[in-house]
Amino acid sequence: MPDASPQSRHPLRRFLPAGLARLEPRALLLVGLGWLLSPLCWWNDLIINLPLAWGFAKLAQLLQPGWFSPGLVLGYWLSNVLGIVLMQSGALALLPGAGEAPRNPRRELLVGLATSTAYTLAVVALVKLGILQSPLPELGG
């Protein structure tokens, strides 16, 4: 008689390491979307984060004409924060024992904010120092 346990029903379960007993599509989707928005994805800035930041900056510019550049930096930072927080949330749901251990959402959010802030400040500093070129004259060094 075939094993009807939840672990044996999903065809991908046999490819997972023994520690990753739970394969949750929602958690995988969060990790995937988070990775696409996070600084860990090397190509996402040009295709995803900068267009999102540009849209955010245009909205900021509608509120106040001089807010485009700050809005661009803030939008870029927010897209990175969102990516790290989504990735963290999905990854923590996939880890063994994730349902047993108490989670600290405040700490998780603070770690995501700190990581994204450090990354964004590094990129802005590299642009201001002239190491990275910016297509926007407002952000140039």
TITI-234378 format. One record per residue: x, y, z of N, C-alpha, C in turn. Coordinates in steps of 0.001 Angstrom, whole numbers, padded with zeros to 6 digits, always signed. Atoms other than C-alpha are relative to their C-alpha. Layout:
XYZXYZXYZ...
***
This chain:
+000845-001181+000000+000000+000000+000000+000896+001251+000000-000846-001192+000081+001495+003398-001007-000175+000886+001226-000002-000921-001132+002411+005903+001670-000827+001225-000353+000886-001132+000286-000312+008585+001841+000296+001187+000891-000336-001131-000857+001502+010938+004204+000169+001257-000848-000139-001241+000763+001616+014618+003191+001374+000141-000651-001340-000132+000556+005358+014331+002616+000180-000814-001266-000189+000843+001175+005023+011570+000058-000893+000428-001152+000928-000398+001051+002205+013230-001894+000593+000998-000987-000562-001014+000894+004249+016077-003360+001193-000574-000745-001086+000619+000777+006532+014956-006232+001376+000621+000236-001299-000640-000201+009276+017459-005345+000629-000345+001347-000514+000288-001338+009658+016234-001773+001230-000896-000025-001137+000930+000021+012089+013487-002755+001305+000696-000365-001205-000735+000378+014534+016115-004084+000493+000930+001098-000377-000896-001092+014608+018128-000868+000909-000715+000983-000775+000596-001086+017227+017545+001794-000940-000394+001134+000852+000508-001073+015856+015686+004800-000465+001108+000945+000362-001080-000907+015837+018895+006870-001138+000863-000509+001078-000820+000554+013466+020678+004499-001220-000880-000232+001118+000932+000079+010472+018540+005255-001258+000657-000555+001230-000680+000417+007872+021193+004435+000257+000792-001273-000090-000747+001241+007483+022413+000893-001309+000761-000157+001201-000818+000047+005004+025276+001000+000103+000971-001161-000051-000902+001160+004222+027065-002272+000002+001473+000386+000040-001404-000427+003425+030310-000419+001380+000461+000463-001326-000356-000494+006804+030284+001312+001001+000076-001146-000894-000034+001167+008609+029472-001948-000242+001253-000837+000327-001218+000740+006779+032333-003671+000572+001228+000695-000570-001125-000752+007809+034739-000894+001515+000063-000171-001453+000024+000185+011440+033629-001184+000355+000469-001411-000283-000385+001388+011361+033989-004980-000212+001480-000262+000263-001436+000186+009743+037435-005006+000979+000845+000800-000960-000726-000835+011967+038559-002154+001376+000030-000638-001311+000060+000651+015081+037398-003988+000054+000952-001190+000027-000898+001160+014019+039302-007117+000100+001467+000409-000047-001388-000461+013628+042520-005111+001230+000314+000844-001090-000215-000957+016598+042027-002795+001318+000353-000682-001325-000282+000539+020195+043153-003237+000784-001269-000361-000703+001251+000298+021177+039468-003538-000126-000407-001462+000199+000292+001422+019871+039298-007107+000793+001040-000795-000945-000941+000605+022647+040853-009206-000570+000802-001164+000512-000699+001184+020558+041867-012256-001297+000753+000264+001329-000543-000243+017384+043093-010552-000075+001519-000011+000077-001460-000102+018316+046745-010169-000502+000637-001283+000362-000620+001275+018044+047651-013844-001412-000376-000442+001275+000491+000527+014959+045549-014554-001161+000185+000973+001098-000029-000976+012967+045681-011304+000097+001188+000950-000060-000999-001081+014200+047955-008511+000036+001440-000498-000065-001392+000466+015114+051079-010478-001300+000458-000657+001309-000445+000492+011829+051154-012443-001015+000229+001128+000883-000231-001147+009942+050757-009154+000378+001291+000723-000474-001216-000673+012085+053481-007560-000326+001232-000837+000316-001121+000892+011577+055735-010600-001483+000359+000119+001434-000252-000159+007783+055332-010313-000302+000662+001332+000162-000601-001322+007976+056128-006610+000478+001451-000022-000555-001356+000079+010134+059184-007381-000925+000927-000780+000935-000826+000772+007660+060432-009997-001215+000379+000853+001109-000319-000908+004869+060191-007410+000428+001048+001025-000518-000989-000953+007037+062082-004913+000125+001363-000668-000163-001253+000743+007738+064710-007588-001342+000687-000229+001324-000599+000130+004006+065219-008043-000375+000766+001270+000291-000677-001270+003779+066156-004360+000834+001264+000170-000933-001131-000130+006817+068459-004465+001028-000112-001128-000896+000107+001150+008885+069264-007597+001446-000389+000320-001385+000319-000327+012263+068925-005833+000210-001364+000645-000094+001264-000724+011536+065487-004393+000348-001196-000881-000273+001153+000859+012512+063339-007394+001199-000805+000499-001208+000729-000428+016056+062451-006263-000169-000674+001358+000226+000700-001271+015158+061791-002614-001027-001130-000142+001004+001043+000228+012124+059835-003819+000590-001218-000685-000663+001109+000685+014331+057734-006083+000801-000840+000992-000795+000721-001001+016681+056834-003230-000935-000722+000975+000941+000619-000930+013751+056155-000874-000729-001178-000647+000671+001094+000708+011931+054045-003472+000912-001193-000208-000989+001068+000163+015090+052051-004161+000208-000734+001329-000180+000588-001323+015610+051502-000445-001210-000850+000378+001211+000737-000342+011984+050432+000053-000116-001302-000784+000068+001233+000786+012186+047905-002796+000972-001041+000551-000957+000927-000603+015297+046368-001205-000494-000511+001355+000550+000416-001295+013670+046324+002251-001094-001043-000225+001081+000933+000285+010592+044633+000831+000556-001357-000435-000598+001253+000460+012763+042046-000920+000599-000806+001130-000639+000725-001109+014753+041161+002175-001039-000521+000983+001027+000432-000942+011677+041007+004404-000813-001169-000579+000728+001105+000627+009785+038797+001911+000841-001275-000010-000879+001158+000050+012773+036507+001499+000174-000609+001396-000140+000469-001378+013275+036259+005270-001247-000753+000446+001257+000600-000426+009624+035484+005874-000201-001359-000650+000154+001271+000700+009512+032766+003219+001007-001028+000456-001046+000937-000408+012808+031209+004256-000260-000532+001402+000279+000451-001358+011827+031081+007921-001158-000992+000036+001114+000942+000057+008604+029287+006976+000444-001356-000544-000490+001252+000573+010619+026640+005100+000947-000762+000919-000987+000647-000859+013154+025916+007835-000633-001065+000884+000542+001020-000898+012735+022774+009892-000267+000591+001378+000358-000486-001327+010984+023487+013158-000518+001422-000005+000452-001392+000072+009723+026853+011886-001332+000193+000711+001283-000125-000667+006275+026160+013262+000107-000150+001511-000149+000265-001429+007648+025184+016671+000637+001177+000740-000733-001076-000665+010051+028008+017494-000770+001311-000096+000682-001299+000070+008563+031388+018412+000797+000962-000893-000642-000965+000893+009283+034020+015775-000073+001384+000618-000034-001367-000489+010201+037604+016514-000103+000920-001223+000176-000809+001212+008685+039648+013646+000689+001365+000084-000639-001312-000156+010043+042909+015064+001497-000100-000291-001430+000204+000244+013615+041577+015075+000253-000291-001479-000153+000326+001417+013164+040136+011570-000103+001261-000854+000155-001250+000743+011950+043507+010305+001206+000914+000203-001167-000844-000279+014814+045357+012009+001244-000490-000741-001141+000551+000753+017385+043014+010449-000144+000340-001480+000237-000360+001401+015799+043563+007036+000236+001477-000266-000208-001446+000150+015772+047339+007506+001480+000359+000066-001429-000302-000151+019403+047410+008677+000789-000456-001222-000711+000521+001167+020621+045240+005802-000262+000860-001231+000353-000808+001171+018747+047231+003158+000555+001414+000104-000539-001348-000190+019821+050549+004644+001493+000022-000288-001446+000064+000249+023480+049537+004622+000282-000136-001496-000207+000200+001439+023221+048353+001001-000306+001288-000771+000382-001227+000713+021415+051499-000181+001002+001115+000250-001000-001024-000303+023867+053799+001612+001314-000272-000737-001218+000347+000737+026763+051924+000018-000132+000373-001470+000206-000343+001415+025283+052358-003475+000009+001515-000187+000025-001467+000100+024574+056080-002898+001414+000558+000171-001378-000470-000212+028125+056576-001559+000864-000281-001228-000781+000326+001202+029625+054813-004598-000349+000930-001164+000400-000954+001044+027603+057082-006907+000582+001379+000309-000508-001326-000382+028580+060229-004972+001522+000098-000136-001461+000016+000138+032276+059210-005023+000452-000156-001448-000336+000138+001410+032113+058688-008780+000471-001395-000389-000410+001382+000306+032913+054959-008568-001048-000671-000876+001102+000448+000843+029483+054081-009992-000550+001203-000748+000582-001081+000788+027995+056180-012763-001519-000030+000144+001452-000121-000079+024435+057445-012421-000501+000653-001278+000567-000640+001183+022310+058189-015487-000777+001274+000347+000736-001178-000442+020579+060873-013417+000961+001062+000502-000929-001054-000441+022491+064141-013105-000244+000442+001438+000313-000416-001361+020694+064860-009821+000741-000839+001036-000658+000897-000953+022422+061879-008189+001506-000064-000203-001424+000067+000277+025851+062317-009738+000842+000669+001080-000880-000505-001054+028859+063070-007532+000617+001303-000253
***
